Structures are given as structure tokens and as C-alpha cells.
Amino acid sequence: MSLHPLQSKDARTAPAYPVLSVQLGRNLVVQALGVTMVAVVGLTVLPWTSVLIWTLVIVAVVGAEDRCLRIAAHGGRLSTAARRTAPFLRIAATSVYALAAFTLIARGSPGDKLFAFALISASVVHVLMRYYRSPMVLAASLAPYLFILGLIAFGLGRRALQQGHVVSAITASFTIVMLAVQFWAARAQLSSAWTELVEAKRAAEERERAAEAANRAKSQFLTTMSHELRTPLNGVLGMAQALTSGPLSDIQRERVRIISRSSESLLAVLNDLLDLSKIEAHALELELVEFDLGELIGGVVAAFRPLAERKGLAFEFKQAEGVLGRYRGDSPRLRRILYSLCENAVKFTARGQVVLRVERSAGQTVFHVTDTGIGIHADDIPHLFEGFFQADGTLTRRYGGAGVGLAVSHELTSLMGGALEVSSVLGEGSTFTLRLSLESIAADAAPEAAMGPGPAAEEQGAEHRILAAEDNATNQLVLKALLAQAGIEPVVVEHGRAAVAAWEDRSWDLILMDIQMPEMNGVDAARAIRHRELETGRRRTPILAVTANAMTHQVAEYTAAGMDGVVSKPIEIATLFNAMERAVATASPCGSADAAISAA
């Protein structure tokens, strides 16, 4: 029967060999100390030549075993042979140790005998801890010690019988039996514990793999749903913007405004859910850019003051002296937080006012949004920033909302290294305070050039060569309708390969490139165009990604492919024209297309 430890019945549920987890360095030090002590004690009993021979033999055996264990731990083509050899070397080592212990017991003083028993005990424990999962290896390794202990028990029992002490004779034999039983029970417990540990580890790894797979599936689902939901929203919002540029009656204009507002609300909920999921997956990244705080605040006030006034509320903006200016930070996320706070303030206030106040305090930029609304109960405040939490179930029907805006705002604030606080009195109103450490940019730093209107397109009298690659028929109509407001009629192709072919056929002022398209996607198309530009020496054509996939890592991929900017869907007309103007101006500052876009 093989003495290979892999023959253990536990091998089916545990890693093949336990030596892989042995602390080999510490084990070697302990054995070296044991060999030294045995050699020193042995000199008091045996000639030094015998002790030297014993020492050389045990050092060779222990060293060979240690080498095998290290080879097995590191793997490789010799690991299997090393695993098979190590148990035989351990059996040889225990035999050599047993010989030393037997000699000390037979010839030594009482102190030497005590040391011999200590040596046996230490070696037994050592073997047990290493080979408890392999009964055959364990039994063979311990056989020399059991033989010695059996001889001692036999001698004691024989002497007791000669003296007429039958009970003492039985006790000597019973002691050896009990030792063997207890030892084997300890082996079984260790083996069971090891198996349970391995199974628990395996189950934990399986759960981790399942969680990672679920997270990947969730991310893929969110990416897909983001694209699929933004595409129809792009049609609704785009056409609503196109309608507002034409002649409408007051009733029609109000209806279009409702369509736009409802679509924007749906888009805001979608963005909240996507951001919350990315935050939970630790996949949300900050985008630090320079921005003008005055412009950002002006946009917030312009968005919510009309809504407040329609409810008969006053919407005031107050600023501390010198607080406005240019800063570095994640301006889109800051705008998102302020929108959420102001939206809630207007939504939950029936009379009175909403005040947005900005100041600097302790090196931080502090935003206060105060309202005279319904207030928040003290018991609900600790849960206010939890996802999908509603202070009162009836509020969902009365005021609407998914209960994720504040949760997302709180997480975004934490991600930006700030704090979001709330104080409220039920029935009197609430104040939300946002504290952020925004880096202030020097006053003399050159701001980005403002995008003012240029000469009218008609005055340029030139054709505007805009290529749009878009596979979705609705999005094609949206692009045409929006660009028509600038007097631009784009040439539309349905996939990236056609876009590359169109670029080969003629020159263009600008290419608007969708990302997810059949035959060739937008990223590959942009790479192909940039590669051909290098080969042919043609002027660089500005390329804008127009896509619903505008997460941070995706934008980085577009930039790496050679694109000059990103316009996310649903398309906001001002954002589209600003991005087009920047891209065209970079390539040809005096071009006719630049002027036409500016005029729009």
C-alpha cells in the first residue's frame, strides 16, 4: 500500500498536500534546535563518534525533507516526486530520533530519560500536525515511537507481574492503548477541521466568484440599459428642442415644455440609478476640471427660479464676498448635487422661499440650500441619505420621487472628500449644507474663451461639410432636426465602415460619430481615420463621439482612439453646438462651419 499522503480519503475535499501551508523556515529552525539539544545530551551517554554519526544522519535526512517540502510548495515538474519522497524521509527521521530516545532511556540518567520522553512528545506532535490527513504515513512515522513506548510498557508490566501487582501491569499496557486512542482521535479532529476549513474556503471563493460574475453582469446590464433608455429619450428630448425653434402657439409651446420637463425628470432618475449602482460597485471616478463657480451657480438658479416662481415661491441666491471665481473640481457632480438639493427644496415647499447661499469657511466652499417647506421629522434624519428611503410613504404619491437623489448626493459628496449635512424642524423647513474642499484657481489664470455668437451662416456662403455616423433612424432624425437650426444639413451614414469610406471620398469639417454601430463601431472607425490621416498626410478631421455610453472609462477610450470630445445622449442642443464649435475651432479657427455653429 502506498504511503503517499494523497491516498488519504480526505484528498477529495481538501487541497492535495498540507505541506504547502507549512511555515518551512520556522520548521527548519525548530528541528535544528532539537538536533543540537539531542547531540549535547547524547554526549553524556555515548562516545562522541557515535553522536557525530547520528548527527550527520539526522541532518542529512531532515535537510532532504526540507528540500522536498520547498520544491513541493513552489510547484514545478519535480513537485510530484518531492511530495512522494517527503513522507519517506519523515519516517526515516522519526526512526533516527526514536533510536536516540531509546538510547537515552536505556543508558541515561533520570534527567536524560525525561529529555527522551520530551523528545518523543515533540516529535509525535510534529508528525501529527504535518501528516494527520494521511493515516498510513502517520502510522508509519509514529511506529518507531510506539515500538519504544510498547517496550517500556511491556517491561513495566512484566516487572509488576513479577511483584504480584496485576493492576499496575494492566495500567502500563492500558496507558499505551489510551495514548494511541487519544492520539488517533486528535488526528480525526484535525482532519475534520481541515476539511471543514477547506470547504468553507472553497465556498467563500465560489461566493466571491459568483459575486464578481453578478457584478460584471450588473455592470453590463447597466451599460446596455443606459444605452437603450437614452436612445428613445434622445428622440423625445431632441425633437422637443427642435419644436421649440419653430413657430408654436402658447398652448403648443407649453405642451412641448411639459414633454421636455418630463423627459428630463426621467433622465435624472436614470442617472441617479446608474450613479448609485456605480458607487456601490466602486466604479465611479471623479473628473477634476477647471470651472467657473459663478457660471455653475447661475445655471442652477436659472433652472429652478422659474419652477419656484410658478409655485408662487421666491428663489434667492446669496453669495459671500469673493467666493465666486474659478475652481478645480468635479463640476458635473457638483452641479448634480446642487440640482438635487434645490429640486427637493422647491418640491417640498408650498409657500415662502428657497435660498441658495455660497460662502467660504475654514478653507472649504460651503453651499447652503434653505427652504420654508414641510421639514423633516427628527427620527427620519439619520435615514435620509439611505437609498430609496422616503420619510413618509404618502409623500411618494403626493410629491413623487424615487428616493435616490439624496443618497447619490451623499455618496458623491463623500467621494469628493466633502460632507453633506442637514438640519430641519418639522413644519418649518430644512437646511442642507454641502462642504467641499475645492481648489481655488488664481484670479489671473486665463479662463477658457467664451463662446459667443459669430457671423450668420448665410453671410459665410459656404457649404458646411458635416458627416454623421448613426445607425438608429430616430437619432438620425434628431441630429438632422437639431443641426438644421444652424443651417447645417449633415450627410448621414449608418455604420463606422461607411464613415471611413465617406472620409476617404472627400474632406469634412466635422464628423459626429455614434459608438455602438453594426459592421464597425465608432471607436474603431475613429482609429482607422486617424491611421489613414498619418498615412496620407491629410488634415486632421475633428471627430466628436455622440453616444449614450459616456462613463469615465468610456470617454478615456474615445480620447485614446483620437476623438476630440464627447456629446452624451440625450443630446442637449446647446451642449452639442458648443462641442462642435470647440472641435471645429481647434482644427480651423476661421472656418465657415465654425461661424455657422456659433451663429446657432
C-alpha positions in Angstrom: 0.0 0.0 0.0 1.3 3.4 -0.9 2.5 5.7 1.8 1.8 8.8 -0.4 -0.3 11.3 1.6 -2.5 11.8 -1.4 -4.0 8.4 -0.8 -5.9 9.9 2.2 -9.7 9.7 2.0 -9.8 13.4 2.7 -8.0 14.2 -0.6 -11.3 14.5 -2.3 -12.4 17.5 -0.3 -9.1 19.2 0.6 -6.0 20.5 -1.2 -3.7 17.7 -2.3 -1.0 18.2 0.3 -0.9 20.1 3.5 2.8 20.8 3.4 2.1 23.7 1.0 0.9 25.7 4.0 3.8 24.8 6.4 6.0 27.6 7.5 9.1 25.9 6.3 11.7 28.4 7.6 10.4 28.2 11.2 10.1 24.4 10.9 13.7 24.1 9.9 14.9 26.3 12.8 12.9 24.2 15.3 14.4 21.0 14.0 17.9 22.4 14.1 17.4 23.3 17.7 16.1 19.9 18.5 19.1 18.1 16.8 21.5 20.3 18.7 19.9 19.5 22.1 19.8 15.8 21.4 23.5 15.9 20.3 24.5 17.7 23.5 22.6 15.4 25.8 23.9 12.3 23.8 27.5 13.2 24.6 26.8 12.4 28.2 25.8 8.8 27.3 27.6 7.8 24.1 31.1 8.3 22.6 31.4 11.5 20.5 32.0 9.4 17.3 28.5 7.8 17.7 26.9 11.2 18.4 28.7 12.6 15.3 27.4 9.8 13.1 23.9 10.2 14.4 24.0 14.0 13.9 25.2 13.7 10.3 22.5 11.2 9.5 19.6 13.2 11.0 20.9 16.4 9.5 21.0 14.8 6.0 17.5 13.3 6.4 15.9 16.5 7.8 17.7 18.6 5.2 16.5 16.4 2.4 12.9 16.5 3.7 13.1 20.3 4.0 14.3 20.5 0.4 11.4 18.3 -0.8 8.9 20.4 1.1 10.2 23.6 -0.6 10.1 22.0 -4.0 6.5 20.8 -3.4 5.5 24.3 -2.1 6.8 26.1 -5.2 5.5 23.6 -7.7 7.1 22.6 -11.0 7.9 19.4 -12.7 9.7 18.0 -9.6 6.9 18.8 -7.2 5.1 15.5 -7.6 8.3 13.4 -6.9 9.1 15.7 -4.0 5.6 15.2 -2.5 6.0 11.4 -2.7 9.5 11.4 -1.2 8.9 13.7 1.8 6.8 11.2 3.8 9.5 8.5 3.5 12.1 11.0 4.7 9.9 11.9 7.7 9.6 8.1 8.5 13.4 7.9 8.4 13.8 11.0 10.6 11.4 9.7 13.3 13.3 6.4 13.2 16.6 8.2 13.8 15.0 10.3 16.6 13.5 7.1 18.1 16.9 5.5 18.2 18.3 8.5 20.1 15.4 8.4 22.5 15.7 4.7 23.1 19.4 5.1 23.8 18.8 7.9 26.3 16.1 5.9 28.1 18.2 2.7 28.2 21.6 4.3 29.3 20.9 7.8 30.5 20.2 9.3 33.9 16.7 10.2 35.1 17.2 13.6 33.5 18.2 12.1 30.2 15.2 9.8 30.4 12.9 12.8 30.9 14.5 14.6 28.0 14.0 11.4 25.8 10.3 11.5 26.6 10.1 15.2 25.8 11.8 14.4 22.5 9.3 11.7 21.7 6.4 14.0 22.6 7.7 16.9 20.5 8.3 14.6 17.5 4.9 13.0 17.8 3.2 16.4 17.8 5.3 17.5 14.8 4.3 14.4 12.8 0.7 14.7 13.8 0.4 18.4 12.7 2.0 17.6 9.3 0.6 14.2 8.3 -2.8 14.0 10.2 -4.6 13.7 6.8 -2.6 10.6 5.8 -3.3 7.7 8.1 -0.7 5.4 6.5 2.1 8.0 6.6 1.2 8.9 10.1 1.2 5.4 11.4 4.5 4.5 9.7 6.1 7.7 11.0 5.0 7.1 14.6 5.7 3.3 14.6 9.3 3.6 16.0 8.0 5.7 18.9 5.1 3.3 19.5 7.6 0.4 19.5 9.7 2.1 22.1 6.8 3.0 24.3 5.5 -0.6 23.9 8.8 -2.0 25.0 8.7 0.3 28.1 5.1 -0.7 28.9 6.0 -4.4 28.4 9.0 -4.1 30.7 6.9 -2.2 33.4 4.1 -4.7 33.1 6.4 -7.7 33.3 8.1 -6.3 36.4 4.7 -5.5 38.0 3.5 -9.1 37.4 6.7 -10.5 38.9 5.9 -8.4 42.0 2.3 -9.6 42.0 0.9 -6.1 41.0 -1.6 -7.2 38.4 -3.4 -3.8 38.3 -0.1 -2.0 37.8 0.7 -4.3 34.9 -2.6 -3.7 33.3 -2.3 0.1 33.9 1.0 0.2 32.0 -0.5 -1.5 28.9 -3.7 0.5 29.2 -1.7 3.8 29.2 -0.2 2.9 25.8 -3.6 2.0 24.4 -5.2 5.2 25.8 -2.4 7.2 24.3 -2.9 5.6 20.9 -6.7 6.1 21.1 -6.4 9.8 22.1 -3.8 10.4 19.5 -5.9 8.9 16.8 -8.9 10.9 17.9 -6.9 14.1 17.7 -5.9 13.1 14.2 -9.5 12.7 13.2 -10.5 16.0 14.7 -7.7 17.8 13.0 -8.5 16.1 9.7 -12.2 17.1 10.1 -11.3 20.6 11.0 -9.0 20.9 8.0 -11.7 19.5 5.7 -14.3 22.0 7.0 -11.8 24.9 6.7 -11.1 23.9 3.1 -14.8 23.5 2.3 -15.5 26.9 3.9 -12.7 28.5 1.9 -13.9 26.9 -1.3 -17.5 28.0 -0.6 -16.2 31.6 0.1 -14.2 31.6 -3.1 -17.3 30.3 -5.0 -19.4 33.1 -3.5 -16.7 35.6 -4.4 -16.6 34.4 -8.0 -20.4 34.4 -8.1 -20.5 38.0 -6.7 -17.9 39.1 -9.3 -19.9 37.5 -12.0 -23.0 39.1 -10.8 -21.3 42.5 -10.6 -20.0 42.1 -14.2 -23.5 41.1 -15.3 -24.9 44.1 -13.4 -22.4 46.5 -15.0 -23.1 45.1 -18.4 -26.8 45.4 -17.8 -26.5 49.0 -16.6 -24.4 49.8 -19.7 -26.9 48.2 -22.0 -29.9 49.7 -20.3 -28.3 53.1 -20.2 -27.8 53.0 -23.9 -31.3 51.5 -24.6 -33.1 54.0 -22.4 -31.1 57.0 -23.6 -31.8 56.3 -27.2 -35.6 56.8 -27.1 -35.1 59.7 -24.6 -32.8 61.3 -27.2 -35.6 61.1 -29.7 -38.1 62.7 -27.3 -35.8 65.5 -25.9 -34.2 66.1 -29.3 -37.5 66.6 -31.1 -38.9 68.7 -28.3 -35.9 71.0 -28.6 -36.4 71.1 -32.4 -40.0 72.0 -32.0 -39.3 75.0 -29.7 -37.2 76.6 -32.5 -40.3 76.8 -34.8 -43.5 78.8 -34.6 -45.8 77.4 -31.9 -48.8 78.7 -30.2 -48.7 79.3 -26.5 -50.6 76.1 -25.8 -48.3 74.1 -28.0 -45.2 75.6 -26.5 -46.4 74.7 -23.0 -47.1 71.2 -24.1 -43.6 70.9 -25.6 -42.2 72.3 -22.3 -44.1 69.6 -20.4 -42.7 66.9 -22.7 -39.2 68.3 -22.2 -39.5 68.6 -18.4 -41.0 65.1 -18.1 -38.2 63.6 -20.2 -35.6 65.4 -18.2 -37.0 64.1 -15.0 -36.9 60.6 -16.3 -33.3 61.1 -17.4 -32.4 62.4 -13.9 -33.9 59.3 -12.3 -31.9 57.1 -14.8 -28.7 59.0 -14.0 -29.3 58.6 -10.2 -29.8 54.9 -10.5 -26.8 54.4 -12.7 -24.6 56.5 -10.4 -25.9 54.7 -7.3 -25.0 51.4 -8.9 -21.6 52.6 -9.9 -20.9 53.9 -6.4 -21.9 50.5 -4.9 -19.5 48.8 -7.4 -16.7 51.3 -6.6 -16.7 52.1 -10.3 -17.4 55.8 -10.1 -14.5 58.1 -10.8 -14.1 61.9 -10.3 -13.5 64.2 -13.3 -11.4 67.1 -12.0 -11.5 70.1 -14.3 -11.3 73.9 -14.0 -14.7 75.6 -13.9 -16.3 78.9 -13.1 -18.4 78.7 -10.0 -20.4 81.8 -11.0 -21.5 80.1 -14.2 -22.3 76.9 -12.5 -24.4 78.6 -9.8 -26.1 80.8 -12.5 -27.2 77.7 -14.3 -28.7 76.2 -11.1 -30.6 79.4 -10.4 -31.8 79.7 -14.0 -33.1 76.2 -13.8 -35.0 76.4 -10.6 -36.1 80.0 -10.2 -38.8 79.7 -12.9 -40.1 76.5 -11.2 -40.2 78.2 -7.8 -42.0 81.3 -9.3 -44.6 79.1 -10.9 -45.4 77.8 -7.4 -45.5 81.3 -6.0 -42.2 80.9 -4.2 -39.2 83.2 -4.0 -35.9 81.7 -5.1 -33.0 83.8 -3.8 -29.2 83.5 -4.4 -26.8 84.9 -1.9 -23.0 84.9 -2.0 -20.2 85.9 0.3 -17.8 88.4 -1.0 -15.0 87.0 -3.1 -16.4 83.4 -3.1 -17.2 83.2 -6.8 -14.3 82.6 -9.3 -12.6 79.7 -10.9 -12.0 76.4 -9.1 -10.8 72.9 -9.8 -13.1 70.1 -9.1 -15.8 67.7 -10.5 -18.2 70.4 -11.7 -20.7 68.0 -13.3 -21.1 66.1 -10.0 -21.3 69.4 -8.0 -24.0 70.6 -10.3 -25.8 67.3 -9.9 -25.7 67.7 -6.1 -27.0 71.3 -6.2 -29.7 70.3 -8.6 -30.9 67.5 -6.3 -30.9 69.8 -3.2 -32.7 72.7 -5.0 -35.2 70.4 -6.6 -36.1 68.9 -3.3 -36.4 72.3 -1.7 -38.8 73.6 -4.4 -40.7 70.3 -4.5 -41.4 70.2 -0.7 -42.1 73.9 -0.2 -45.6 75.1 -0.7 -45.2 78.7 0.4 -42.4 81.0 1.4 -38.9 80.9 -0.2 -35.9 78.8 -1.2 -32.4 80.4 -0.6 -29.2 79.2 -2.1 -26.2 80.7 -0.3 -22.5 80.2 -1.0 -19.6 81.1 1.2 -16.0 80.2 2.2 -15.3 78.7 5.6 -12.2 77.1 7.1 -10.7 76.6 3.6 -13.8 75.0 2.2 -16.5 76.1 -0.2 -19.9 75.8 1.6 -23.3 75.7 -0.1 -26.5 76.2 1.9 -29.9 75.3 0.5 -32.6 76.6 2.9 -36.4 76.2 2.4 -39.6 77.0 4.3 -41.2 73.7 3.4 -42.7 70.8 5.3 -39.5 69.9 7.2 -38.2 66.5 8.3 -39.0 64.6 11.4 -36.0 64.1 13.7 -36.4 60.3 13.6 -36.1 60.3 9.8 -33.0 62.4 9.5 -30.5 59.5 10.3 -32.0 57.6 7.4 -32.3 60.5 4.9 -29.3 59.5 2.9 -30.2 55.9 2.5 -31.1 54.7 -1.0 -34.9 54.6 -1.8 -35.8 56.0 1.7 -39.0 58.0 1.9 -39.7 59.9 5.1 -43.4 59.1 4.7 -45.0 56.7 2.3 -47.7 59.2 1.5 -45.1 61.6 0.2 -44.3 59.3 -2.7 -47.8 59.8 -4.0 -48.1 63.4 -3.2 -44.7 64.6 -4.2 -43.2 61.8 -6.4 -39.6 60.8 -6.5 -37.6 57.5 -6.2 -35.8 58.4 -3.0 -32.3 58.0 -4.5 -31.4 61.7 -5.2 -30.1 62.4 -1.7 -28.4 59.0 -1.4 -26.5 59.7 -4.6 -25.7 63.2 -3.5 -24.4 62.0 -0.2 -22.2 59.3 -1.8 -20.9 61.8 -4.4 -20.0 64.2 -1.7 -18.1 61.6 0.2 -16.3 60.6 -3.0 -15.3 64.2 -3.4 -14.0 64.3 0.2 -16.7 66.6 1.5 -19.7 66.5 3.8 -23.4 66.8 3.3 -25.4 67.8 6.5 -29.0 68.6 7.2 -30.9 70.4 9.9 -34.6 70.6 9.9 -37.7 71.5 12.0 -40.9 69.7 11.2 -43.4 72.1 9.7 -40.9 75.0 9.5 -38.3 74.0 6.8 -34.9 72.5 6.3 -31.3 73.5 5.5 -28.9 71.3 3.6 -25.3 72.2 3.9 -22.7 71.0 1.4 -19.0 71.4 2.3 -16.3 70.8 -0.3 -12.6 71.4 -0.5 -12.4 72.9 -4.0 -9.1 74.1 -5.2 -9.2 77.8 -6.0 -7.6 78.9 -9.2 -5.6 82.2 -9.3 -7.6 85.2 -10.4 -5.2 85.9 -13.2 -5.4 82.4 -14.6 -6.6 82.6 -18.2 -10.2 81.4 -18.4 -11.5 79.5 -21.4 -12.6 81.7 -24.2 -16.3 82.4 -24.0 -18.3 81.0 -26.9 -20.0 84.0 -28.3 -22.0 84.1 -31.5 -20.2 84.5 -34.7 -21.4 85.8 -38.1 -24.5 84.4 -39.5 -24.1 81.3 -41.6 -25.8 82.9 -44.6 -23.1 85.6 -44.6 -20.4 83.0 -45.0 -22.0 81.5 -48.1 -20.1 78.2 -47.8 -21.1 74.6 -47.6 -20.9 73.0 -44.1 -19.4 69.6 -44.5 -20.7 67.6 -41.5 -20.6 63.8 -41.6 -22.8 61.9 -39.0 -22.4 58.2 -38.4 -25.6 56.9 -36.7 -27.4 53.6 -37.1 -30.6 54.5 -35.3 -33.3 56.1 -37.5 -34.8 58.1 -34.7 -31.4 59.5 -33.7 -30.7 60.4 -37.4 -33.8 62.5 -37.5 -32.9 64.2 -34.2 -29.5 65.1 -35.4 -30.8 66.5 -38.7 -33.5 68.5 -36.9 -31.1 70.0 -34.4 -28.4 70.8 -37.0 -31.0 72.3 -39.2 -31.3 75.2 -36.7 -27.7 76.2 -37.7 -28.5 75.8 -41.4 -26.4 72.6 -41.5 -27.6 69.5 -43.5 -25.3 66.6 -42.4 -24.5 63.6 -44.6 -25.6 60.5 -42.6 -24.2 57.1 -42.8 -25.3 54.0 -40.8 -22.1 52.5 -39.5 -18.4 53.0 -38.9 -17.2 51.4 -42.1 -19.3 53.7 -44.2 -18.0 56.6 -42.2 -14.4 55.6 -43.0 -15.4 55.2 -46.7 -17.1 58.7 -46.7 -13.9 60.2 -45.2 -11.8 58.6 -47.9 -14.2 60.0 -50.6 -14.0 63.7 -49.5 -12.9 66.1 -46.8 -15.2 67.1 -43.9 -15.3 69.9 -41.4 -16.5 67.6 -38.6 -17.6 64.0 -38.0 -20.3 63.2 -35.5 -19.6 59.6 -34.5 -22.0 57.2 -32.7 -20.2 54.4 -30.8 -22.4 51.3 -30.9 -23.0 50.6 -34.6 -23.0 47.5 -36.8 -20.1 46.3 -39.0 -17.7 48.7 -37.4 -18.1 50.7 -34.1 -17.3 54.3 -33.7 -14.1 53.7 -31.8 -12.6 51.5 -34.5 -13.8 53.9 -37.1 -12.0 56.8 -35.4 -8.8 54.8 -35.1 -9.0 53.9 -38.8 -9.4 57.5 -39.8 -6.6 58.7 -37.6 -4.4 55.9 -39.0 -5.2 56.9 -42.6 -4.5 60.6 -41.8 -1.0 59.6 -40.8 -0.5 57.5 -43.9 -1.9 60.1 -46.3 -0.8 63.3 -44.6 -4.4 64.7 -44.8 -5.5 67.5 -42.4 -6.9 66.2 -39.1 -10.7 66.0 -39.2 -12.4 66.7 -35.8 -14.4 63.8 -34.5 -17.0 64.1 -31.8 -18.4 61.0 -30.1 -22.2 61.3 -29.9 -23.2 58.4 -27.6 -25.3 57.2 -24.7 -22.1 55.5 -23.4 -20.4 58.4 -21.7 -18.9 56.8 -18.5 -15.5 58.0 -17.4 -13.6 54.9 -18.7 -15.5 55.0 -21.9 -14.7 58.7 -22.5 -11.0 57.8 -21.9 -11.3 55.1 -24.6 -12.7 57.6 -27.1 -9.9 60.1 -26.4 -7.3 57.3 -26.8 -8.9 56.5 -30.2 -8.3 60.1 -31.3 -11.7 61.6 -30.8 -11.9 65.3 -29.9 -14.8 65.4 -27.5 -18.0 63.6 -26.3 -21.6 64.7 -26.5 -23.8 62.4 -24.4 -27.3 61.3 -25.3 -29.9 62.6 -24.9 -28.5 65.4 -26.9 -28.8 68.9 -25.4 -28.7 71.4 -28.2 -26.5 74.0 -26.5 -24.0 71.3 -25.5 -23.9 69.9 -29.0 -23.2 73.2 -30.6 -20.6 74.2 -28.0 -18.8 70.9 -28.5 -18.9 71.3 -32.3 -17.7 74.9 -32.1 -14.7 73.9 -29.9 -13.8 70.9 -32.1 -14.0 72.9 -35.4 -12.3 75.9 -34.0 -9.3 73.8 -32.9 -9.0 72.4 -36.4 -9.8 75.6 -38.4 -10.5 78.7 -36.3 -11.7 80.8 -39.2 -13.7 78.1 -41.0 -17.2 78.6 -42.2 -18.6 75.7 -40.2 -17.3 77.3 -37.0 -19.2 80.5 -37.8 -22.4 78.7 -38.6 -22.3 76.8 -35.4 -21.5 79.9 -33.4 -24.5 81.6 -35.0 -26.7 78.8 -33.9 
